[in-house]
Amino acid sequence: MIKNFVEELTWRGMIQDSMPGTEEHLMEAMRLAYVGIDPTADSLHIGHLVGVMGLKHFQLAGHKPVALVGGATGMIGDPSGKSSERNLLDEKTLRHNQDALKEQLSRFLDFDSDADNAAIIVNNYDWMKNFSFLEFIRDVGKHITVNYMMAKDSVKKRLSSESSVGMSFTEFTYQLVQGYDFLHLYRDKQCTLQMGGSDQWGNITTGTELVRRIESGKGYALTWPLITKADGTKFGKTEGGNIWLDTERTSPYKFYQYWLNTSDVDAEKYIKIFTFLTREEIEGLIVEHNVAPHLRVLQKRLAEEITTMVHSKDDLDNAIKASEILFGNSTGDDLKKLNEQTFLDVFDGVPLTEIARADIDSGLDIIAALAEKGGFLKSNGEARRALKENSISVNKEKVKDDFSITSADLINNKFVLLQRGKKNYFILRIV
C-alpha cells in the first residue's frame, strides 16, 4: 500500500523544494528514489541523518530507497556550499567506507528482505570508472550548455567569492557527473526521483535535465532544508568535531548528551525530523513540555529515541546511567561498569594526574593520594581536614583517613575517581 510520502515529510518540516508533480507521481505506484552519500569517512555523522530518515520514510511509504555512495564524485569534490576542494580517495578506501556505511544504513533501512521495496546500495564509481573522458563529453557533456552550468547558485557563489583559489575544472564538472548518476539510475533501475539537501538543488535538477534531454523522460527532485541550530552554531558539531554514528568515534554517552542538551526551540524541530514518533505523539509531547519546560520532556524523549535507533536500548540505558553518575546517587559499582571511553567522556575536563602502578600495588595511603602523590589538595594538612569533615570520596564512596587505594579500587584497571564535596572531582590514572 502506497502512503503519502510528501504529506508525511511536509508536517515534519522536511521539505524545502520539490518539483511540480512529485507528490502525484509518488502516489501512482511504487517508485525508486536515491540519496547520495559522501564516502569520505567510514562512518556516517548526524549531518547525514536527514537523508537517511528521508530514505526510511520513503520505504515506510511503500517505495524503494536507493542509497548511492558517491565513490566517483567523492574522488572529485562537490562545490556546493564548500570553499575548497575535498581530499581525493583511492578505490580501496572507498570500498572499505562503502561497506561500513551499508552496515550503519542497515539499522534504518531494510536491505535484506524479499519485499519489492527492499533498499539497495550502489556506488557511482562502478559505472563511472570505465567511462573515458572522450566518451563522457561526447555522450553527456554535449547535452548541457556551459551557460546552464554557470547559472547554478553553487557555481556562481564560488566564482564570485573573494577567494583567490577559484574553482577547478574538476569541481565545475561535478554537476555533470552527479547528473549522469540520475540518468544512469533512470535507465538501469527506473529511478525517477533524487532527494537531498537544499544545497543540492542545482545538481539534482541537472540530473532531471539530462533525463529529459537524452531519454525524453521525466525525473523529479525533492530537497530538505539544511539543518541549523537556533543559536547560530553548526548542527552536528561540537568542540571535539562531528557527532558520528560509529561508537569508536563518538561514544553512545556523548551521542546521547548531544541531543539531551538541545535547546527547546531546536528540540521541537528535531523530534519531528529525527524520530518516527507520530504526529499525535509529538504534539502531545510539545504540550507537556510547554507546561513544564524545566523537565526537558522533549529533549529526553528525542535523546532516547535517536540513541536507541542509532545504537541500542542497552547503549541508551548505559548512557542514562553514565549521565546520572555526575548528578545522581551512583556507587563505585556503577563507575566500574563504565567502559574507558565513557568514563573519560563523563569526566571530560576533570583534572588528572598519573600515579605509578607500583604505588597502588603496595597500597596508596589516601592522604598521599590526595596531596603529595596526587596533587588534588595542596597539603597533607588540608587532606586531613577534608577527611575529618567527611567530604572525601573515592569512586563515589566516602572514606576515612585510614583508607588506602589498592588495585581492587581501579576503574577499568586504570582510573581512580577522587571527590571532595559534591562537585569537585579529580582523577588518578595508573601507569
C-alpha positions as CSV (number, residue, x, y, z in Angstrom):
1,M,0.0,0.0,0.0
2,I,1.4,3.4,-1.0
3,K,1.2,6.2,1.6
4,N,1.6,9.9,1.0
5,F,5.3,10.4,1.4
6,V,5.3,14.1,0.6
7,E,2.5,14.8,3.1
8,E,4.5,12.9,5.8
9,L,7.6,14.9,5.2
10,T,5.7,18.2,5.0
11,W,4.3,18.1,8.5
12,R,7.8,17.1,9.8
13,G,9.4,20.2,8.3
14,M,11.5,18.1,5.9
15,I,10.7,19.6,2.6
16,Q,12.4,22.7,1.2
17,D,11.6,22.3,-2.5
18,S,10.0,19.8,-4.8
19,M,9.5,19.7,-8.5
20,P,5.8,20.1,-9.6
21,G,4.0,16.8,-9.9
22,T,6.3,15.0,-7.4
23,E,3.5,14.1,-4.9
24,E,1.2,12.9,-7.6
25,H,3.9,10.8,-9.2
26,L,4.7,9.1,-5.9
27,M,1.0,8.3,-5.2
28,E,0.5,6.5,-8.5
29,A,2.8,3.4,-7.8
30,M,5.9,2.2,-6.1
31,R,8.8,4.4,-7.2
32,L,12.6,4.4,-6.7
33,A,14.4,7.4,-5.2
34,Y,18.0,7.9,-4.4
35,V,20.0,10.0,-2.0
36,G,23.8,10.5,-2.5
37,I,26.1,9.8,0.5
38,D,29.6,11.2,0.7
39,P,32.0,8.2,1.3
40,T,35.0,10.2,2.6
41,A,34.8,8.5,6.0
42,D,33.9,5.0,7.2
43,S,31.1,6.3,9.3
44,L,28.0,8.5,8.9
45,H,27.7,11.5,11.2
46,I,24.4,13.1,12.3
47,G,24.6,15.6,9.4
48,H,23.7,12.6,7.2
49,L,20.7,11.6,9.3
50,V,18.2,13.8,7.5
51,G,18.9,12.0,4.2
52,V,18.8,8.6,6.0
53,M,15.4,9.5,7.6
54,G,14.2,10.6,4.3
55,L,15.0,7.3,2.7
56,K,13.4,5.4,5.6
57,H,10.2,7.4,5.3
58,F,10.3,6.7,1.6
59,Q,10.5,3.0,2.4
60,L,7.7,3.2,5.0
61,A,5.5,4.8,2.4
62,G,5.8,1.7,0.2
63,H,8.6,2.9,-2.1
64,K,12.1,1.6,-2.8
65,P,15.0,3.6,-1.5
66,V,18.4,3.7,-3.1
67,A,21.5,4.8,-1.1
68,L,24.1,6.0,-3.6
69,V,27.6,6.0,-2.3
70,G,29.4,8.7,-4.2
71,G,32.7,6.8,-4.9
72,A,33.3,8.7,-8.2
73,T,32.0,12.1,-7.0
74,G,33.9,11.5,-3.8
75,M,37.1,11.5,-5.9
76,I,36.2,14.9,-7.3
77,G,34.7,17.1,-4.7
78,D,31.4,19.0,-4.6
79,P,31.5,22.8,-4.8
80,S,28.0,23.1,-3.2
81,G,28.4,25.2,-0.1
82,K,32.2,24.5,0.1
83,S,35.0,27.0,-0.2
84,S,37.7,24.4,-1.1
85,E,38.1,21.0,-2.7
86,R,37.8,17.7,-0.9
87,N,40.6,15.3,-0.4
88,L,40.5,12.6,-3.1
89,L,40.2,8.9,-2.1
90,D,41.7,5.7,-3.6
91,E,39.5,2.8,-4.6
92,K,40.5,0.5,-1.6
93,T,39.5,3.2,0.9
94,L,36.2,3.9,-1.0
95,R,35.3,0.1,-0.8
96,H,36.0,0.0,2.9
97,N,34.0,3.1,3.5
98,Q,31.1,1.7,1.4
99,D,30.9,-1.5,3.4
100,A,31.0,0.4,6.7
101,L,28.3,2.8,5.6
102,K,26.0,0.0,4.4
103,E,26.3,-1.6,7.9
104,Q,25.2,1.6,9.5
105,L,22.4,2.2,7.0
106,S,21.0,-1.3,7.6
107,R,20.0,-0.1,11.1
108,F,17.5,2.1,9.4
109,L,16.7,0.6,6.0
110,D,15.6,-2.9,5.1
111,F,18.1,-4.2,2.6
112,D,17.7,-8.0,3.1
113,S,14.0,-8.9,2.9
114,D,12.4,-10.2,-0.2
115,A,9.9,-7.3,-0.2
116,D,9.6,-5.4,-3.6
117,N,10.7,-2.2,-1.9
118,A,13.8,-3.6,-0.1
119,A,16.5,-1.0,-0.2
120,I,19.6,-1.2,-2.4
121,I,23.0,0.4,-2.2
122,V,25.0,1.4,-5.2
123,N,28.3,3.1,-5.9
124,N,28.6,5.5,-8.8
125,Y,32.3,4.5,-9.2
126,D,31.1,1.2,-10.6
127,W,29.6,2.9,-13.7
128,M,32.0,5.8,-13.9
129,K,35.3,4.0,-13.7
130,N,35.3,2.7,-17.2
131,F,33.9,5.9,-18.7
132,S,36.6,7.6,-20.8
133,F,36.8,11.3,-20.9
134,L,36.1,11.5,-24.6
135,E,33.0,9.3,-24.2
136,F,31.7,11.4,-21.3
137,I,32.0,14.7,-23.1
138,R,30.5,13.2,-26.3
139,D,27.6,11.3,-24.7
140,V,26.8,13.5,-21.7
141,G,28.6,16.9,-21.9
142,K,27.2,17.9,-25.2
143,H,23.6,17.9,-23.8
144,I,24.2,20.6,-21.2
145,T,25.4,24.1,-22.1
146,V,28.1,26.0,-20.2
147,N,25.5,28.8,-19.7
148,Y,23.2,26.3,-17.9
149,M,26.0,25.1,-15.7
150,M,27.2,28.7,-14.9
151,A,23.7,29.7,-13.8
152,K,23.8,27.3,-10.8
153,D,24.0,29.0,-7.5
154,S,26.7,26.7,-6.2
155,V,28.9,27.7,-9.2
156,K,28.1,31.4,-9.1
157,K,28.9,31.6,-5.4
158,R,32.4,30.0,-5.9
159,L,33.2,32.2,-8.9
160,S,32.0,35.4,-7.2
161,S,33.8,34.7,-3.9
162,E,36.8,36.7,-2.9
163,S,38.9,33.6,-2.6
164,S,41.9,33.6,-4.9
165,V,41.7,29.8,-5.3
166,G,38.7,29.9,-7.7
167,M,37.1,26.8,-9.0
168,S,38.8,24.0,-10.7
169,F,37.5,22.4,-13.9
170,T,37.2,19.2,-11.9
171,E,34.7,20.8,-9.5
172,F,32.9,22.6,-12.3
173,T,32.1,19.3,-13.9
174,Y,30.7,17.8,-10.7
175,Q,27.2,18.6,-11.5
176,L,27.5,16.7,-14.8
177,V,28.8,13.6,-13.0
178,Q,26.0,13.8,-10.4
179,G,23.5,14.5,-13.2
180,Y,24.7,11.4,-15.0
181,D,24.1,9.3,-11.9
182,F,20.4,10.2,-12.1
183,L,20.4,9.4,-15.8
184,H,22.1,6.0,-15.2
185,L,19.7,5.0,-12.4
186,Y,16.8,6.1,-14.5
187,R,17.9,3.9,-17.3
188,D,19.1,1.0,-15.2
189,K,16.6,0.8,-12.4
190,Q,13.7,3.1,-13.5
191,C,14.6,5.5,-10.7
192,T,12.6,8.7,-11.1
193,L,13.4,10.8,-8.0
194,Q,16.5,12.2,-6.5
195,M,16.4,13.7,-3.0
196,G,19.0,15.7,-1.0
197,G,19.8,18.8,1.0
198,S,18.6,22.1,-0.4
199,D,22.2,23.0,-1.4
200,Q,22.0,20.1,-3.9
201,W,19.0,21.5,-5.8
202,G,21.2,22.7,-8.7
203,N,23.0,19.3,-9.1
204,I,19.7,17.4,-8.8
205,T,18.0,19.4,-11.5
206,T,20.9,18.9,-13.8
207,G,20.1,15.2,-13.5
208,T,16.4,15.8,-14.3
209,E,17.5,17.9,-17.3
210,L,19.7,15.0,-18.6
211,V,16.9,12.5,-18.2
212,R,14.6,14.9,-20.2
213,R,17.1,15.7,-22.9
214,I,18.7,12.3,-23.5
215,E,15.9,9.9,-22.7
216,S,12.9,12.2,-23.2
217,G,11.9,11.1,-19.7
218,K,10.6,12.7,-16.6
219,G,12.7,12.9,-13.4
220,Y,11.7,14.5,-10.2
221,A,13.5,16.4,-7.5
222,L,12.9,16.9,-3.7
223,T,15.1,18.6,-1.2
224,W,15.0,19.1,2.6
225,P,16.2,22.2,4.4
226,L,19.7,22.3,5.7
227,I,19.5,21.8,9.5
228,T,20.5,24.7,11.6
229,K,20.7,25.4,15.4
230,A,18.8,28.3,16.9
231,D,21.9,29.8,18.5
232,G,23.6,30.0,15.1
233,T,26.2,27.3,15.8
234,K,26.6,24.5,13.3
235,F,24.3,21.5,13.7
236,G,26.1,18.2,14.4
237,K,29.4,19.8,15.5
238,T,30.9,20.2,19.0
239,E,34.3,21.5,20.1
240,G,35.5,17.9,19.5
241,G,34.3,17.8,15.9
242,N,31.5,15.8,14.3
243,I,29.0,13.7,16.2
244,W,29.5,10.3,14.5
245,L,27.3,7.2,14.4
246,D,30.3,5.0,15.0
247,T,30.8,4.2,18.7
248,E,34.6,4.3,18.2
249,R,34.4,7.9,17.1
250,T,31.6,9.2,19.3
251,S,30.6,7.2,22.3
252,P,26.8,6.5,22.9
253,Y,27.1,8.6,26.0
254,K,28.4,11.7,24.1
255,F,25.8,11.0,21.4
256,Y,23.0,10.9,24.0
257,Q,24.3,14.1,25.6
258,Y,24.3,16.0,22.3
259,W,20.6,15.5,21.9
260,L,19.8,15.9,25.6
261,N,21.5,19.4,25.5
262,T,19.4,20.6,22.6
263,S,17.6,23.9,23.1
264,D,13.8,24.0,23.5
265,V,13.4,25.5,20.0
266,D,15.6,23.0,18.3
267,A,14.2,20.0,20.2
268,E,10.7,20.8,18.9
269,K,12.1,20.9,15.4
270,Y,14.4,17.9,15.7
271,I,11.9,15.5,17.3
272,K,9.9,15.7,14.1
273,I,12.9,15.1,11.8
274,F,14.9,12.6,13.8
275,T,12.3,10.2,15.2
276,F,9.5,8.1,13.8
277,L,7.0,9.2,16.5
278,T,3.6,10.0,15.2
279,R,2.2,13.5,14.8
280,E,-0.2,12.9,17.7
281,E,2.7,11.7,20.0
282,I,4.9,14.7,19.1
283,E,2.1,17.2,19.6
284,G,1.3,15.7,23.0
285,L,5.0,15.9,24.0
286,I,5.2,19.5,22.9
287,V,2.1,20.4,25.1
288,E,3.6,18.5,28.0
289,H,7.0,20.2,27.5
290,N,5.5,23.7,27.4
291,V,3.7,23.1,30.7
292,A,7.0,22.3,32.5
293,P,10.0,23.2,30.3
294,H,12.4,22.6,33.1
295,L,11.7,18.9,33.0
296,R,13.0,18.9,29.4
297,V,10.5,16.3,28.2
298,L,11.2,16.9,24.5
299,Q,15.0,16.7,24.9
300,K,14.8,13.5,26.9
301,R,12.4,11.7,24.5
302,L,14.4,12.9,21.5
303,A,17.7,11.7,23.0
304,E,16.1,8.3,24.0
305,E,14.6,7.7,20.6
306,I,17.6,8.6,18.5
307,T,20.2,6.9,20.7
308,T,18.2,3.6,20.7
309,M,17.7,3.8,16.9
310,V,21.4,4.6,16.1
311,H,22.9,2.4,18.8
312,S,20.7,0.1,21.0
313,K,18.5,0.1,24.1
314,D,21.4,-1.2,26.2
315,D,23.6,1.7,25.0
316,L,20.8,4.1,25.9
317,D,20.5,2.6,29.4
318,N,24.2,2.8,29.9
319,A,24.2,6.4,28.7
320,I,21.5,7.3,31.1
321,K,23.3,5.6,34.0
322,A,26.5,7.4,33.0
323,S,24.7,10.7,33.0
324,E,23.4,10.1,36.5
325,I,26.9,9.5,37.8
326,L,27.5,13.2,37.9
327,F,24.2,14.2,39.3
328,G,22.6,11.1,41.0
329,N,23.3,8.7,43.9
330,S,25.7,6.4,41.9
331,T,28.1,4.0,43.5
332,G,31.6,2.6,42.9
333,D,30.0,-0.4,41.2
334,D,28.2,1.9,38.8
335,L,31.5,3.6,37.9
336,K,33.2,0.2,37.3
337,K,30.5,-0.7,34.7
338,L,31.6,2.2,32.5
339,N,34.0,1.4,29.7
340,E,37.1,3.6,29.4
341,Q,35.8,5.9,26.7
342,T,32.5,6.6,28.5
343,F,34.3,7.2,31.8
344,L,36.6,9.7,30.1
345,D,33.6,11.3,28.4
346,V,31.6,11.6,31.6
347,F,34.6,13.3,33.4
348,D,35.8,15.3,30.4
349,G,37.7,18.3,31.7
350,V,38.3,16.9,35.2
351,P,41.9,17.4,36.3
352,L,44.0,14.3,36.0
353,T,47.4,13.1,37.3
354,E,49.4,9.9,36.8
355,I,50.4,7.5,39.5
356,A,52.8,4.6,39.2
357,R,51.2,1.2,39.4
358,A,53.8,0.1,42.0
359,D,52.3,2.7,44.4
360,I,48.8,1.2,44.0
361,D,50.0,-2.4,44.2
362,S,51.5,-1.8,47.7
363,G,48.5,0.3,48.8
364,L,48.5,4.1,48.4
365,D,47.7,6.0,51.6
366,I,44.7,8.3,51.0
367,I,46.5,11.3,52.3
368,A,49.4,10.8,49.9
369,A,46.9,10.2,47.1
370,L,45.1,13.4,47.8
371,A,48.2,15.6,48.3
372,E,51.8,14.6,47.8
373,K,51.3,11.9,45.1
374,G,48.1,13.1,43.5
375,G,48.1,16.8,43.9
376,F,44.3,17.1,44.3
377,L,44.7,19.0,47.5
378,K,47.6,21.4,48.4
379,S,48.9,19.8,51.5
380,N,48.7,16.8,53.8
381,G,47.1,19.1,56.4
382,E,44.3,20.1,54.0
383,A,43.8,16.4,53.2
384,R,43.5,15.5,56.8
385,R,41.0,18.4,57.4
386,A,38.9,17.3,54.4
387,L,38.9,13.7,55.6
388,K,37.9,14.8,59.1
389,E,35.0,16.8,57.6
390,N,33.9,13.5,55.9
391,S,34.0,15.3,52.5
392,I,36.3,12.9,50.6
393,S,35.1,10.1,48.4
394,V,36.9,7.5,46.4
395,N,34.9,6.2,43.5
396,K,31.8,7.8,45.0
397,E,32.2,6.1,48.4
398,K,33.1,8.1,51.5
399,V,36.4,7.2,53.1
400,K,38.3,7.9,56.3
401,D,41.9,8.8,57.0
402,D,42.9,5.2,57.4
403,F,41.9,4.3,53.8
404,S,44.4,3.0,51.3
405,I,43.8,2.8,47.5
406,T,44.6,-0.7,46.0
407,S,44.3,-2.3,42.7
408,A,40.8,-3.5,43.8
409,D,39.6,0.1,43.6
410,L,40.7,0.7,39.9
411,I,38.1,1.5,37.3
412,N,38.9,-0.3,34.0
413,N,42.2,-1.3,35.8
414,K,43.4,2.2,35.2
415,F,41.5,5.0,37.0
416,V,40.5,6.2,40.5
417,L,38.0,8.9,40.9
418,L,38.6,11.3,43.9
419,Q,36.0,13.7,45.0
420,R,35.7,16.5,47.6
421,G,32.1,17.6,48.3
422,K,29.5,17.2,45.6
423,K,31.1,18.7,42.5
424,N,34.9,18.8,43.0
425,Y,36.4,15.8,41.1
426,F,39.9,14.6,40.4
427,I,41.2,11.6,38.5
428,L,44.2,9.4,39.2
429,R,45.4,7.5,36.1
430,I,47.6,4.5,36.9
431,V,50.5,3.9,34.6
